[in-house]
Amino acid sequence: MEEMTLEDKLEQFACARCNQCCRQAGYVYLEKNEAEKIAEHLDLEAFEFVNRDCELLNRRELVLKKNADESCIFLTEEGCRIHAAKPRQCREFPVRWRTAASFDYCEGLKNLFPQRRTA
């Protein structure tokens, strides 16, 4: 019997909604039209959303602001405030991109790969 590849197994990923990915250091990069989509979801003008909730990284890349503890500013006790309009980077985690540490904090990955840990 042929073994499943990591990518094949990741297609079975089910998000446990632990929101740990929203608490990790790093940036959420916005692609073309994502600011407008999020602004609409928040019932804001795009300009207002960008000025209030985004930063310009390296003078060319729009990213979501984050809290002092590195968590996403849209993370609440109930979950993601922009879940219905979240950026592609968020939608594709961890199936299309992840770090080695993702296997330590993501409950969905822990459930899918119970034997795998980076530490």
Residue, then its C-alpha position, 0 to 999 in steps of 0.5 A: m500500500e502506498e504511503m500518503t504524502l504530507e500534502d495528501k494528508l493535509e488535504q484532510f485537515a479540519c480546523a479545530r478553531c483554536n485560533q492559535c495561528c492568529r496568536q503567532a508572530g509575523y504578518v498577514y499580507l493583504e493581496k489585491n482587493e482584499a482590503e476592499k473585501i474586508a472593509e466591506h465586511l466591516d461596513l467601512e470605506a476601504f481608505e478608513f479600513v487601511n488607515r485604521d487597521c493596516e500598516l505598510l511594510n517595507r513601503r510596498e506591502l499592506v499588512l494587517k496591524k497586530n496587537a503588542d503580543e503579536s496576535c491579530i487585531f481581529l481576534t476576539e474571544e469569539g474568534c475572528r471578526i473578519h472570518a467571512a472575509k479573511p485574507r487568502q493567507c489565513r484561508e490557506f493555513p496550514v494546507r498551503w503554507r505553514t512553519a515547522a512550529s505550526f505542528d506544535y500550536c495548531e490543534g487541527l495539525k496535532n489531531l491530524f499528526p499526533q506523533r509529530r512535534t518540532a521540539 
